[in-house]
Amino acid sequence: MVKQTTKEHDLIVDDERTSNTVAALKQGILDNLFYVVGKRVEVATDLDHFTALAYTVRDRILARWLTTREDYAKHNVRTVYYLSAEFLMGPYLANNLLNLGIEDVIRQAVAELDLDLNHLIGRESEPGLGNGGLGRLAACYLDSLATLGVPAMGYGIRYEFGMFHQAIRDGWQVEMTDYWLRYGNPWEIRRPQACVEVGFGGHTQSWADSFGEYKVLWSPNEIVKGVPFDTPILGYRSGVANTLRLWRSEANESFYFDRFNSGDYEGAVGAKVFAENISKVLYPNDEEIRGKELRLQQQYFFTSCSLQDMIRRHETAGHSLENFHEQCTVQLNDTHPSIGVAELMRLLVDIHGFDWDKAWEITSHTFNYTNHTLLPEALERWPLRIFGLLLPRHLELIYEINARFLTIVRAKFPNDEARVARMSIIDEHGERYVRMAYLACVGSSHINGVAKLHTELLKSDVLHDFYELWPEKFINVTNGVTPRRWLAVSNPEQSELMTSKIGLGWIGDLDQLSQLERYAEDSTFRSEWRGVQHAVKVRLAQYIAEKTGVSVDPSSMFDAQVKRIHEYKRQHLNVLYILTQYYRLKKDPTLEISPRTFLFGGKAAPGYFMAKLIIKLITSVAEVVNNDPEVNRQLKVVFLPDYNVTFGQLVYPAADLSEQISTAGKEASGTGNMKFAMNGALTIGTLDGANIEIRDAVGHENFFLFGLTAAEVAARKAAGYHPHQIYESNGALREVIDGIGSGRFSRGDGSLFRPLVDSLLNSDPYLLFADYQSYVDCQDRVCKMYRDPEAWSRMSIYNAARMGQFSSDRSIRDYCKDIWNITRFEIGAGVPASK
């Protein structure tokens, strides 16, 4: 027995009970099966065994988790608070086994209980708490923060229903409920003692106190309770376990007997319904006003809960709120938590009695803002009528923040009222809006983009006025992804081969992959590399057959485009190339091409008609191509439904070619491009987002480049872009577009894809036609290269070996150095480590 003393009580840790011997692990699984799950072995299901195993692993994390929190408190560390409306964590079990370093011994223990570890790992429900890249990036950053020993805490919403399950029916996306909590969540711990209250609506009253100070009282007409659920986030072999705290909304009073007794049966539970709706589902469709209201409620709810919690933690540690910004740094992951700027001001001024200037000093030195988009429509704006009804006090605060800010603008740029109007947090054009990105810019110490091109475009275009006012605020931190999940866990075959040559160090230090470069010219190693890649493709082919019934050849090129479905990401440009090849083969069945399997995956936003139509186009083309015996030995098209982290762990390792074909200047960064390249896929892409940095890192000769640059896209649009002229002048493109419009790929229905065809012919907002021929020519180069397996393998190895800088560990080190001014902390060492 080991005894550890804390401030509150003596904590007894039984080393034998939570040791990592096979015997202790077997006993732990059996104990948790009986005492936690409540089942005997002879009647337990696979889900029961998974749950017992998960609790057994969690038992071995808890001591690290508690020790981490105690050491942070003891040494008075500065803490990073990462606010994100999404955390797409993925399944925990396999990742925790890797980070604990106990996979082999767990596998043996499970086998001795006549169970299969891989099968149990597959029983875990995935928390669908994110739409895509934003939430997955947040998850990667939490992994790296813990791995690097950075004191940190993630805050978000514990959505009861996550990102919808996607089914494909008659080629169309159908959204289905994702009740990921149906069987519980063994990794989380409910903390009701740390509940907070959050208000909505109501009215404000102002007065001058006896000292003549202006005071305001906000009286909300709805108050909900935020209940935290904590999950330990374990670092890779670091001894550190940070916390992800997700908030669930509950009613203060779930049932009102007085209303029930008076016959108001709906009113008796009305507060419960209102409160629980807030954390019910991830990002409701905001096409309707109610959807917009609920989305704003969600954003304010988790941000207010989190800030109140930070203040409580800060004061409990014995600190004064006057130095809140010295102990706490808050990162806003996009605009969703940007209401935090007004909320922290409210808490400091209205609740804790600070004067405005001191409160603003604390607030503006607490927050930092990460921008994730170059699309103006994605910079959130809230209509004043909705904002004022839900958050009347915050609207008053924003008016005051804006008035003081515009005074600064006028002083720096006198007699430039056009600039003042452009920069105002309140958009006065037509219906008035609150510009949330501008609130974040005004209230943050730093503003960062997520790729070099993205940051430069923020400076020159999207946030140009703010850059001219505060150039020192703007910093670039290129995104990264964790090599733990996206290589070590998802691609064990390739990981084992790499480890056999360079050791295990690369898992915690991805720069060590550069040692693989010396093997790129070794024909024996290239053969081994092809062998493990083929094995991974066989596994994916089996999955495709099970999920879709489509049989694909693992020796064909796996050409993958898996990401959110959006016009700017140009999945339909990929389809145009597929149809170009289709027509070529129909004209000449003897044409020599590299057999290719085109893999698509991704979800369209429920209210985004054109994205849904693109999915229908992909599935309709697949129906024709896959059933045509003249072409289906050379071409296969597969749309894999319900793309998520689990699915990604199968696709990223198996891809030969990564499609990163967004219109230049539209993708902020991308992280799928990094995951593919890290696993050895070659990239075909534009000079967009992080593609530019990936191309520079892996070597221009190992990247298939096509298309206009961001500057050329802007110039083309400025000069007047006429897609119909390109259609008329390019016979191959005209044949493809006419085929889509004729109904050839829609069972004779010529009207089905008319909205898509008309959009391309008349406006083509994302310049598919302008890049079409360059894309086709580049794809022809890809075909030629794939027919030379030695050359392809050499390029693949160089791609994987040169991806060290795209680890999220490097991103977090950049944040620590350039934005957060924070040092690493080595658990047990008693002192912070160097930056």
MORA-V771171 format. One record per residue. N is the residue number from 0. NEAR is the number of other ideal C-beta (glycine too) atoms within 12 Angstrom. D_CENTER is the distance of its C-alpha to the mean C-alpha in whole Angstrom. Layout:
# MORA-V771171
N:NEAR:D_CENTER
N:NEAR:D_CENTER
This chain:
# MORA-V771171
0:13:42
1:16:40
2:12:40
3:22:38
4:15:39
5:18:36
6:14:37
7:12:38
8:11:39
9:12:39
10:20:37
11:17:38
12:23:36
13:20:38
14:17:37
15:16:39
16:23:37
17:29:33
18:24:34
19:27:33
20:20:36
21:21:36
22:18:39
23:24:37
24:39:33
25:29:36
26:25:37
27:36:34
28:40:33
29:29:36
30:24:36
31:32:33
32:31:34
33:21:37
34:18:36
35:23:32
36:29:32
37:14:36
38:23:37
39:15:39
40:20:38
41:10:41
42:12:39
43:27:35
44:20:33
45:23:30
46:23:27
47:30:30
48:36:30
49:39:26
50:33:26
51:40:29
52:46:27
53:40:24
54:35:26
55:42:28
56:43:25
57:33:24
58:35:28
59:36:28
60:39:25
61:29:26
62:29:29
63:36:26
64:34:24
65:27:27
66:28:29
67:37:26
68:34:26
69:25:30
70:29:30
71:33:27
72:24:30
73:21:33
74:25:32
75:20:31
76:37:27
77:31:25
78:39:22
79:41:18
80:46:17
81:48:13
82:52:13
83:45:9
84:46:10
85:41:7
86:46:6
87:43:6
88:45:9
89:40:10
90:35:14
91:41:16
92:43:19
93:35:19
94:44:17
95:43:19
96:39:22
97:36:21
98:39:21
99:35:24
100:25:26
101:33:28
102:28:26
103:18:30
104:26:32
105:37:30
106:25:30
107:19:34
108:33:34
109:34:32
110:20:35
111:20:38
112:27:37
113:16:37
114:30:33
115:19:31
116:33:27
117:22:25
118:20:26
119:34:25
120:35:22
121:21:22
122:28:23
123:37:20
124:32:18
125:37:14
126:42:12
127:42:11
128:46:9
129:38:6
130:41:7
131:35:5
132:42:3
133:39:3
134:41:2
135:48:3
136:46:4
137:47:6
138:43:7
139:46:8
140:50:10
141:50:11
142:50:13
143:47:14
144:44:16
145:47:18
146:42:19
147:45:20
148:42:22
149:48:20
150:41:21
151:44:18
152:42:17
153:49:13
154:49:14
155:48:13
156:48:14
157:45:15
158:42:15
159:28:18
160:27:17
161:41:13
162:40:12
163:30:15
164:26:17
165:35:18
166:23:21
167:34:23
168:15:27
169:16:29
170:29:26
171:25:25
172:36:21
173:21:22
174:30:20
175:20:21
176:21:20
177:30:17
178:23:19
179:34:18
180:27:20
181:16:23
182:18:24
183:22:23
184:35:20
185:34:22
186:40:20
187:30:20
188:26:23
189:21:24
190:23:26
191:15:28
192:12:30
193:25:27
194:25:27
195:37:27
196:25:28
197:45:26
198:36:28
199:37:28
200:28:31
201:20:35
202:20:36
203:26:37
204:16:41
205:19:42
206:13:45
207:11:46
208:12:47
209:7:50
210:10:49
211:8:48
212:16:44
213:19:42
214:20:41
215:27:38
216:21:38
217:32:35
218:18:36
219:27:33
220:17:34
221:31:31
222:27:30
223:38:27
224:32:27
225:43:23
226:35:24
227:38:21
228:38:20
229:35:19
230:39:18
231:40:19
232:43:16
233:42:19
234:41:19
235:39:20
236:24:24
237:34:24
238:27:25
239:40:23
240:41:21
241:45:19
242:41:18
243:45:15
244:42:17
245:47:16
246:48:18
247:38:20
248:43:23
249:34:26
250:29:29
251:23:32
252:23:35
253:20:33
254:19:37
255:21:40
256:14:43
257:12:45
258:18:43
259:17:44
260:12:47
261:12:48
262:10:46
263:16:43
264:14:41
265:15:38
266:20:38
267:21:39
268:20:35
269:21:34
270:28:32
271:25:30
272:21:29
273:33:28
274:31:26
275:28:24
276:30:23
277:42:21
278:40:18
279:29:19
280:31:17
281:43:13
282:38:13
283:31:17
284:22:18
285:26:20
286:14:22
287:14:25
288:18:26
289:16:25
290:21:21
291:27:21
292:29:23
293:31:21
294:35:18
295:43:20
296:42:21
297:41:18
298:50:16
299:47:20
300:50:20
301:48:17
302:46:18
303:45:22
304:46:21
305:46:20
306:43:22
307:35:25
308:38:24
309:40:23
310:33:27
311:27:28
312:31:27
313:34:28
314:21:32
315:16:32
316:27:32
317:13:35
318:23:34
319:17:35
320:32:32
321:20:34
322:20:32
323:36:28
324:35:27
325:22:28
326:35:27
327:42:23
328:35:21
329:48:18
330:46:15
331:46:14
332:48:10
333:36:11
334:40:14
335:45:13
336:49:15
337:46:17
338:47:20
339:47:20
340:47:23
341:44:25
342:45:25
343:47:25
344:40:28
345:40:30
346:39:29
347:34:31
348:34:34
349:30:35
350:27:34
351:24:35
352:19:37
353:25:36
354:19:38
355:25:35
356:15:36
357:22:35
358:34:32
359:28:31
360:23:31
361:37:29
362:37:26
363:35:26
364:29:26
365:42:23
366:45:20
367:42:18
368:45:16
369:48:13
370:48:13
371:44:11
372:35:13
373:38:16
374:26:17
375:17:20
376:18:19
377:25:15
378:31:17
379:35:17
380:31:21
381:41:23
382:25:27
383:27:29
384:19:31
385:30:28
386:40:27
387:28:30
388:24:31
389:39:28
390:38:28
391:31:31
392:36:31
393:46:28
394:36:29
395:29:33
396:39:31
397:39:29
398:26:32
399:29:33
400:39:31
401:32:31
402:20:35
403:23:35
404:32:32
405:29:34
406:18:37
407:22:35
408:31:34
409:21:38
410:14:39
411:20:37
412:20:38
413:12:41
414:11:42
415:18:39
416:15:38
417:14:36
418:21:34
419:26:34
420:21:33
421:25:30
422:35:29
423:33:30
424:42:27
425:33:29
426:28:29
427:19:32
428:13:33
429:9:33
430:15:32
431:23:31
432:28:27
433:42:25
434:37:23
435:41:20
436:42:19
437:39:22
438:48:23
439:46:20
440:42:22
441:43:25
442:45:24
443:39:22
444:32:23
445:37:21
446:42:19
447:39:17
448:37:15
449:43:13
450:46:15
451:31:19
452:38:20
453:43:17
454:38:19
455:27:22
456:37:21
457:37:20
458:29:24
459:23:26
460:27:24
461:33:22
462:38:23
463:20:26
464:31:28
465:38:26
466:25:26
467:20:30
468:29:31
469:27:28
470:19:28
471:14:27
472:31:24
473:34:22
474:32:21
475:31:18
476:40:16
477:42:14
478:47:11
479:43:11
480:48:10
481:47:12
482:47:15
483:46:16
484:45:14
485:46:13
486:44:17
487:39:19
488:37:18
489:38:17
490:40:20
491:30:23
492:29:26
493:41:25
494:35:24
495:22:27
496:32:29
497:38:27
498:23:28
499:19:32
500:28:32
501:27:31
502:17:30
503:22:27
504:21:26
505:33:24
506:37:21
507:31:21
508:26:22
509:42:21
510:26:23
511:26:26
512:43:25
513:25:27
514:24:30
515:38:29
516:27:30
517:15:34
518:28:34
519:32:32
520:18:36
521:18:37
522:17:38
523:16:38
524:28:35
525:28:33
526:19:35
527:24:33
528:39:30
529:30:31
530:21:32
531:32:28
532:37:26
533:28:29
534:23:28
535:36:25
536:37:25
537:24:28
538:26:26
539:42:23
540:30:26
541:19:27
542:29:24
543:37:24
544:20:28
545:15:27
546:26:25
547:29:26
548:15:30
549:31:29
550:18:31
551:37:30
552:25:31
553:27:29
554:20:32
555:34:30
556:41:28
557:45:24
558:42:23
559:48:19
560:46:17
561:47:14
562:40:11
563:37:11
564:39:15
565:34:16
566:34:19
567:37:18
568:40:16
569:41:20
570:45:20
571:46:23
572:45:24
573:43:24
574:44:26
575:43:28
576:43:29
577:45:29
578:41:32
579:36:33
580:38:34
581:38:35
582:34:38
583:27:39
584:26:39
585:25:41
586:15:43
587:15:44
588:19:43
589:11:44
590:22:42
591:15:40
592:28:36
593:29:34
594:27:33
595:40:29
596:43:27
597:44:24
598:47:21
599:46:19
600:43:16
601:40:13
602:43:14
603:39:15
604:32:15
605:26:18
606:18:20
607:26:19
608:21:23
609:29:23
610:31:19
611:32:21
612:33:24
613:44:22
614:42:21
615:37:25
616:45:26
617:45:24
618:39:26
619:36:29
620:42:30
621:37:29
622:26:31
623:33:34
624:36:33
625:31:33
626:19:36
627:23:38
628:14:40
629:20:41
630:30:37
631:30:35
632:22:36
633:32:35
634:42:32
635:38:29
636:43:27
637:42:24
638:46:21
639:42:20
640:33:19
641:29:16
642:41:13
643:38:11
644:45:10
645:34:14
646:34:15
647:40:13
648:36:15
649:36:18
650:45:17
651:43:16
652:43:19
653:46:21
654:44:21
655:46:23
656:44:22
657:43:19
658:47:19
659:51:17
660:50:19
661:48:18
662:42:21
663:38:21
664:38:20
665:40:17
666:42:14
667:42:13
668:45:12
669:48:10
670:48:9
671:45:10
672:52:14
673:49:13
674:49:13
675:48:16
676:52:18
677:48:18
678:53:19
679:48:22
680:50:21
681:44:23
682:51:21
683:47:22
684:46:21
685:45:22
686:36:22
687:44:19
688:46:16
689:46:15
690:49:18
691:35:21
692:36:20
693:50:19
694:34:23
695:22:24
696:35:23
697:43:24
698:23:27
699:18:28
700:18:30
701:33:27
702:37:25
703:40:26
704:33:26
705:36:27
706:38:27
707:32:27
708:25:26
709:32:24
710:19:28
711:23:29
712:33:27
713:21:28
714:17:32
715:27:32
716:23:31
717:10:33
718:11:36
719:10:36
720:27:34
721:19:36
722:31:34
723:21:37
724:17:39
725:27:37
726:30:37
727:15:41
728:16:41
729:27:39
730:16:40
731:28:38
732:36:35
733:28:38
734:23:38
735:39:35
736:39:34
737:24:37
738:30:37
739:43:34
740:28:36
741:22:39
742:19:37
743:27:37
744:39:34
745:28:34
746:19:37
747:12:39
748:18:37
749:17:38
750:17:36
751:25:33
752:39:31
753:21:33
754:24:30
755:37:28
756:36:31
757:20:33
758:26:30
759:40:30
760:26:33
761:19:34
762:22:31
763:35:28
764:25:26
765:39:23
766:38:27
767:45:26
768:41:30
769:36:30
770:42:28
771:40:30
772:27:32
773:32:31
774:42:28
775:32:31
776:22:33
777:30:30
778:37:29
779:27:33
780:26:32
781:36:30
782:32:32
783:18:35
784:28:33
785:34:32
786:18:35
787:17:36
788:23:34
789:22:35
790:24:34
791:32:31
792:34:30
793:32:31
794:36:28
795:44:26
796:44:27
797:35:27
798:44:23
799:51:22
800:38:25
801:35:23
802:44:20
803:34:20
804:33:19
805:48:15
806:42:15
807:45:13
808:38:16
809:33:17
810:43:15
811:41:15
812:33:19
813:32:19
814:38:17
815:34:20
816:21:23
817:26:22
818:32:21
819:43:21
820:21:24
821:35:24
822:24:25
823:33:24
824:39:26
825:24:28
826:35:28
827:19:32
828:18:33
829:15:34
830:17:32
831:23:29
832:23:29
833:15:29
834:20:26
